[in-house]
Amino acid sequence: MNIQEYFTRIGYNETHKDADLQTLTVIFQHHIQAIPFENLSMHCGETIELDLQSTYNKIVRKKRGGWCLESNHLLFWALQELGYDVCILGGNSYNPAERAYTAQINHILLKVVIKGNPYIVDAGFGGAYQAWQPLMLVSGKDQPQIPGIFRFREDNGTWYFEKVKRKHYIPQQSVSPTDTPELGNIRKIYTFTLEPRRIDDFQELNTYLQVSPDNILQKKSICSLQTTKGLYALVGWTFSEVKYNYMEDVDLVQITTLTDEEVEKTLKDIFNIVLENKLVP
């Protein structure tokens, strides 16, 4: 494994003298704009291995993406190589359908400490809840970014991560953006504690998510990638292009339904992914 090869994969070609916040931010943004959040292996009959070499080969050499366990594990390795004080944390994601956080840890995120200040760095949530910059780990402070306003709340050692939702304008629906829920709606994302974890702590989860029929990753093939203005997302046969803040506090969402052939072409043209095995969306 070679940090320069990783830099080439994410299109980062600047000098990196210091393990500072500015360098972290730029590397993080290159990572999320080059490496899709995707679970396509599960829908191609491939097994996802959680060891670092397998993840590195898949994402860096085969130019694939990965889910949180892979993408954040790779980023963890890269930040360690660059001399950052970084550790792995475990999160419990929010399930809107059940209006509850999962009972078991099912997400991986990173904590990076720079000059005594802790930041949360998470390249593995994907979609519209993916932050674009490291977030200061401070309770109750609004942290506006292009995707929206993020914030943490801490209660008795448990941290809650959430985002203020914007309105959506979907031209195909010809409904004015004001007809969607009011701004100020909070979308809960996940909870976590600051207990350091090792990647081995997630081996059971990695296996479970690939065999359990009731989790969303089994039910849907997902591929999303952050852009400089918003994001692309392919869920099953539905391709969405989101442009953040298209109008004030309104995101533009354009939705297309694809054929099987168009799915393959979209993966290649938009996400730069060429699959070795047949995808069943």
C-alpha positions in Angstrom: 0.0 0.0 0.0 1.3 3.4 -1.0 0.1 6.8 0.1 1.0 8.3 -3.3 -1.1 5.8 -5.1 -4.0 6.7 -2.8 -3.4 10.4 -3.6 -3.5 9.6 -7.3 -6.8 7.7 -6.8 -8.4 10.8 -5.1 -6.8 13.3 -7.5 -4.8 15.0 -4.7 -1.5 16.4 -5.9 -0.7 19.2 -3.4 2.2 19.2 -1.0 1.3 18.0 2.5 3.9 19.3 4.9 1.8 19.4 8.1 -0.9 17.2 9.6 -3.1 20.3 10.0 -6.8 21.1 9.6 -6.4 22.7 6.2 -4.6 19.6 4.7 -7.2 17.3 6.4 -10.1 19.3 4.8 -8.6 19.2 1.3 -7.8 15.5 1.4 -11.2 14.7 2.9 -13.0 16.6 0.1 -10.9 14.9 -2.6 -11.8 11.5 -1.0 -15.6 12.0 -1.0 -15.6 13.5 -4.5 -13.5 10.5 -5.9 -14.7 7.5 -3.9 -18.4 6.7 -4.1 -20.4 5.4 -1.2 -21.6 2.1 -2.6 -22.7 -1.4 -1.7 -22.7 -2.8 -5.2 -20.6 -5.8 -4.2 -23.5 -7.2 -2.3 -25.7 -7.0 -5.4 -23.0 -8.6 -7.6 -22.5 -11.7 -5.6 -19.1 -10.5 -4.2 -18.0 -10.8 -0.6 -16.8 -7.7 1.1 -13.7 -8.4 3.1 -12.8 -6.0 6.0 -9.0 -6.3 6.0 -7.2 -3.2 4.9 -5.3 -4.7 2.0 -8.6 -6.0 0.4 -10.2 -2.5 0.9 -7.1 -0.8 -0.5 -7.1 -3.1 -3.6 -10.8 -2.6 -4.2 -11.0 1.2 -3.8 -7.5 2.4 -4.9 -6.5 -0.2 -7.5 -9.8 -1.3 -8.9 -11.3 2.2 -8.6 -14.4 1.1 -6.8 -16.1 2.8 -3.9 -17.2 1.2 -0.6 -19.5 1.6 2.3 -18.6 3.2 5.6 -16.6 0.2 6.9 -14.4 0.4 3.8 -14.2 4.1 3.0 -13.5 5.3 6.5 -11.1 2.4 7.2 -9.1 3.5 4.1 -9.2 7.1 5.2 -8.1 6.1 8.7 -5.0 4.4 7.2 -4.2 7.4 5.0 -4.5 9.9 7.9 -2.3 7.7 10.1 0.3 7.6 7.3 0.3 11.4 7.2 0.9 11.6 11.0 -2.6 12.6 12.2 -3.8 11.7 15.7 -6.8 9.6 14.5 -9.0 6.9 16.0 -12.0 4.9 15.0 -15.4 5.3 16.7 -18.6 3.3 16.3 -22.0 4.8 15.6 -25.7 3.8 15.8 -27.5 5.1 12.7 -31.1 6.5 12.9 -33.8 4.5 11.1 -36.5 7.0 10.0 -39.0 4.2 9.4 -38.8 3.0 13.0 -38.1 6.5 14.4 -35.3 5.0 16.4 -31.5 4.5 16.5 -30.3 1.0 15.9 -29.7 -1.1 19.0 -26.3 -2.3 17.7 -23.4 -0.3 16.4 -23.7 -0.3 12.6 -21.5 2.7 11.4 -17.8 3.6 11.6 -16.5 7.2 11.9 -13.2 8.8 12.7 -12.1 11.3 15.4 -9.1 13.4 14.6 -7.4 15.6 17.2 -5.5 18.6 15.9 -3.7 21.0 18.3 -5.8 19.6 21.1 -9.1 20.1 19.2 -11.2 17.1 18.3 -12.9 16.8 14.9 -15.3 14.2 13.5 -14.3 13.0 10.0 -16.8 10.7 8.3 -16.4 9.9 4.6 -18.8 7.0 4.8 -22.3 8.1 5.1 -23.0 9.1 1.5 -26.0 10.7 0.0 -27.4 13.9 1.3 -26.2 13.4 4.9 -22.5 13.4 3.9 -20.6 16.3 5.5 -18.1 18.0 3.2 -15.7 19.1 5.8 -14.4 17.9 9.2 -16.8 18.9 12.0 -15.7 20.3 15.3 -16.7 18.0 18.1 -18.6 20.5 20.1 -22.2 20.2 21.5 -25.0 22.5 20.4 -23.1 24.5 17.8 -24.5 25.0 14.3 -21.9 24.2 11.7 -23.1 25.4 8.3 -21.7 23.7 5.2 -22.8 23.6 1.6 -24.9 20.4 2.1 -26.7 22.1 5.0 -26.3 22.9 8.7 -24.8 20.0 10.8 -24.7 19.9 14.6 -23.8 17.6 17.5 -25.6 17.3 20.8 -24.0 15.6 23.8 -26.0 14.0 26.5 -24.3 12.0 29.3 -21.4 10.8 27.1 -23.6 10.0 24.1 -23.2 12.3 21.1 -26.1 12.9 18.6 -25.3 13.9 15.1 -28.0 15.7 13.0 -28.6 17.9 10.0 -31.2 20.7 9.3 -33.1 19.6 6.2 -33.6 22.0 3.3 -36.6 22.1 1.0 -36.5 20.1 -2.2 -37.5 21.3 -5.7 -38.2 18.4 -8.0 -39.1 19.8 -11.5 -40.8 16.6 -12.6 -43.4 16.9 -9.8 -44.2 20.6 -10.7 -44.9 21.3 -7.0 -43.5 24.4 -5.5 -40.7 23.8 -2.9 -42.9 25.3 -0.2 -45.1 22.2 -0.2 -42.4 20.1 1.3 -41.7 20.1 5.1 -40.7 23.4 6.6 -37.1 24.3 7.0 -36.0 23.7 10.6 -36.9 20.0 10.2 -34.1 18.1 11.9 -32.9 14.9 10.4 -31.3 12.6 13.0 -28.3 10.8 11.5 -26.5 8.7 14.2 -25.3 8.6 17.7 -21.9 7.6 18.9 -19.6 7.6 22.0 -15.9 8.5 22.2 -14.8 4.9 23.0 -12.0 4.1 20.6 -12.6 1.0 18.4 -10.4 -1.3 16.3 -11.5 -2.4 12.8 -11.7 -6.0 14.2 -14.6 -4.8 16.3 -16.7 -4.5 13.1 -16.0 -7.9 11.6 -19.3 -9.4 12.9 -21.2 -6.3 11.6 -19.5 -6.6 8.2 -20.7 -10.3 7.9 -24.1 -9.5 9.3 -24.9 -6.7 6.9 -24.1 -9.0 4.0 -26.4 -11.8 5.0 -29.2 -10.1 6.9 -32.2 -9.6 4.6 -33.9 -6.9 6.6 -31.2 -4.1 6.3 -31.5 -1.4 3.7 -28.1 -2.3 2.2 -29.5 -5.7 1.3 -32.8 -4.3 0.0 -31.3 -1.6 -2.3 -28.2 -1.3 -4.5 -26.8 2.1 -3.7 -24.1 4.3 -5.2 -23.6 8.0 -4.4 -20.9 10.5 -5.0 -20.4 14.0 -3.8 -19.7 16.7 -6.5 -18.5 20.3 -6.2 -22.2 21.5 -6.3 -24.2 18.6 -4.8 -24.3 14.9 -5.4 -25.2 12.0 -7.7 -27.1 9.0 -6.4 -28.1 5.8 -8.0 -30.5 3.7 -6.0 -31.7 0.6 -7.8 -32.7 2.0 -11.2 -33.3 5.5 -9.9 -30.7 8.1 -10.7 -30.8 11.5 -8.9 -28.8 14.6 -9.3 -28.9 17.0 -6.4 -27.7 20.6 -6.6 -27.4 22.2 -3.2 -28.9 25.7 -2.5 -30.2 25.9 -6.1 -32.4 28.7 -4.6 -32.2 30.1 -1.1 -32.6 27.1 1.3 -33.9 24.9 -1.6 -32.0 22.0 -3.2 -32.8 21.1 -6.8 -33.4 17.3 -7.2 -33.6 15.8 -10.7 -34.7 12.2 -10.9 -34.4 9.8 -13.8 -35.4 6.1 -14.0 -32.9 4.0 -15.9 -32.9 0.8 -17.9 -30.4 -2.0 -17.0 -28.1 -0.9 -19.9 -28.3 2.7 -18.6 -27.4 1.6 -15.1 -24.2 0.1 -16.3 -23.4 3.2 -18.5 -24.2 5.6 -15.6 -21.9 3.7 -13.3 -19.1 4.0 -15.8 -19.7 7.6 -17.0 -20.7 9.2 -13.7 -19.2 7.1 -11.0 -16.1 5.8 -12.9 -17.0 2.3 -11.8 -16.7 -0.8 -14.1 -18.0 -3.9 -12.3 -16.3 -7.3 -12.7 -19.6 -9.2 -12.1 -23.1 -8.6 -13.2 -25.1 -6.1 -11.0 -28.7 -7.0 -10.1 -30.1 -3.6 -9.1 
